[in-house]
Amino acid sequence: MDDANDRDTGWFRAVYDRHYADVVRYGLRRLDTSAASAAEELAQEVFLVAWRRRWDVPSHALPWLYGVARRLLANHWRAQRAAPPPVELGERPATDRHDGVDQLLDVRAALTRLSDDDQEILRLVAWEQLAVGEAALVLGCGVTAAKVRLHRARRRLTELLADTPTPARLGGTR
């Protein structure tokens, strides 16, 4: 798969088989959670671009594929002239036996209050488990810029989480 001159259907099938599920999960995390078909359509569009531009796909293809998905989503949202749909968090249970659920809901709520750029760098590193250099490729910036963006996004998220009232702070019981 490293030979750029050998970009035939066998090469494409290998890339597709290896990364299709990753690209679908990327779409699911950025689209309405009930939109599995939309995430699959996004993945199909990403791989269509990958086939058309197969000579440009690097040997480590996943960050490049995420970058294509990111640009396709941005084009879609621009075309609709609307912001990405908000993440529906649902009702918070009055009592919860799982402390981690409350923390996860707090993090997700705080994440939605960040800018799109901050959300994207945090998602790429945390959810997609990319290294900062790989995230830089997706974002189309240098590694140093990605490190700075990540540092600032983490700081802003931490500040939002510190300001988030929790049931314990509100006098609630668990």
C-alpha positions in Angstrom: 0.0 0.0 0.0 3.0 2.3 0.2 3.7 2.4 -3.5 1.8 5.4 -4.9 2.0 3.9 -8.4 0.0 0.9 -7.4 -3.3 2.6 -6.6 -5.7 0.1 -8.1 -8.9 -1.4 -6.9 -7.0 -3.8 -4.6 -5.3 -0.8 -2.9 -8.7 1.0 -2.6 -10.4 -2.1 -1.1 -7.6 -2.4 1.5 -8.0 1.3 2.5 -11.8 1.0 2.5 -11.8 -2.2 4.6 -9.3 -0.8 7.1 -10.9 2.6 7.6 -14.6 2.6 6.6 -15.9 1.9 10.2 -13.6 4.7 11.5 -15.0 7.2 9.0 -18.6 6.2 9.9 -17.9 6.7 13.6 -16.4 10.1 12.8 -19.7 11.0 11.1 -21.8 9.6 13.9 -20.0 11.8 16.4 -20.6 14.9 14.4 -24.1 14.3 13.1 -27.3 13.7 14.9 -26.9 10.5 16.9 -29.9 9.0 15.2 -28.5 9.7 11.7 -26.6 6.4 11.1 -27.6 6.5 7.4 -26.2 10.1 7.2 -22.9 8.9 8.7 -22.8 6.1 6.2 -23.5 8.5 3.3 -20.7 10.7 4.5 -18.3 7.7 4.5 -19.4 6.9 1.0 -18.6 10.4 -0.1 -15.3 10.4 1.6 -14.3 7.2 -0.1 -15.5 8.5 -3.5 -13.1 11.4 -3.0 -10.4 9.0 -1.9 -10.8 7.0 -5.1 -10.8 10.1 -7.3 -7.7 11.5 -5.5 -6.0 8.2 -4.8 -2.7 9.5 -6.0 -2.9 12.2 -3.2 -3.8 9.8 -0.4 -0.8 9.3 1.9 0.2 5.8 3.1 -1.2 6.6 6.6 -4.6 7.4 5.2 -6.9 7.9 8.2 -6.0 11.5 9.1 -6.4 12.4 5.4 -9.8 10.7 5.3 -10.9 12.6 8.4 -9.8 15.8 6.7 -12.0 15.0 3.7 -14.9 14.2 6.0 -14.4 17.4 7.9 -14.5 19.5 4.7 -17.5 17.6 3.3 -19.4 18.3 6.5 -18.4 22.0 6.5 -19.6 22.3 2.9 -22.9 20.6 3.8 -23.4 23.0 6.8 -22.5 26.0 4.8 -24.9 25.0 2.1 -27.7 24.7 4.6 -26.6 28.1 6.1 -27.1 26.6 9.6 -24.9 25.5 12.4 -24.3 21.8 13.0 -27.2 20.3 14.9 -26.8 20.5 18.7 -26.1 17.3 20.6 -29.3 16.2 22.4 -28.3 15.3 25.9 -31.7 14.3 27.2 -33.0 14.6 30.7 -30.5 14.2 33.5 -31.8 11.6 36.0 -32.5 12.9 39.5 -30.4 10.0 41.0 -27.8 8.1 39.2 -26.0 5.1 40.4 -23.2 5.7 37.9 -21.1 8.8 38.8 -19.3 8.7 35.4 -22.6 9.4 33.6 -23.0 12.7 35.3 -19.4 13.6 34.5 -19.8 12.6 30.9 -23.0 14.7 30.5 -21.2 17.7 32.0 -18.3 17.2 29.6 -20.6 16.9 26.6 -22.6 19.9 27.7 -19.4 22.0 28.2 -18.1 20.8 24.8 -21.2 22.1 23.0 -20.5 25.5 24.5 -17.0 25.7 22.9 -16.3 27.0 19.4 -16.4 24.6 16.5 -12.6 24.8 16.1 -12.1 23.9 19.8 -14.6 21.1 19.6 -12.9 19.6 16.5 -9.4 19.6 17.9 -10.6 18.0 21.2 -12.7 15.4 19.3 -9.8 14.5 17.0 -7.5 13.9 19.8 -9.9 12.3 22.4 -12.6 10.6 20.3 -10.7 9.7 17.2 -7.5 9.1 19.2 -5.2 10.9 16.7 -1.8 12.2 17.6 -1.4 16.0 17.5 0.5 15.7 14.3 -2.3 13.7 12.7 -4.9 16.1 13.9 -2.8 18.9 12.3 -3.1 17.1 9.0 -6.9 16.9 9.4 -7.1 20.6 10.3 -4.7 21.7 7.6 -2.3 23.4 10.0 1.1 22.9 11.4 1.9 20.7 14.3 2.8 23.7 16.5 -0.5 25.4 15.7 -2.4 22.2 16.5 -0.6 21.9 19.8 -1.5 25.5 20.7 -5.1 25.0 19.6 -5.3 21.8 21.7 -3.8 23.5 24.8 -6.2 26.4 24.5 -9.2 24.2 23.8 -8.4 22.0 26.9 -8.0 25.1 29.0 -11.4 26.6 27.9 -13.1 23.2 28.4 -11.6 23.0 31.9 -12.8 26.5 32.7 -16.3 25.6 31.5 -16.3 22.4 33.6 -15.2 24.4 36.7 -18.2 26.7 36.2 -20.7 23.9 35.7 -23.0 23.3 38.7 -23.1 19.7 39.7 -25.8 18.1 41.8 -23.4 17.9 44.8 -22.7 21.7 44.5 -26.4 22.4 44.3 -27.1 20.5 47.5 -28.5 17.5 45.7 -28.0 13.9 46.9 -26.7 10.9 45.1 
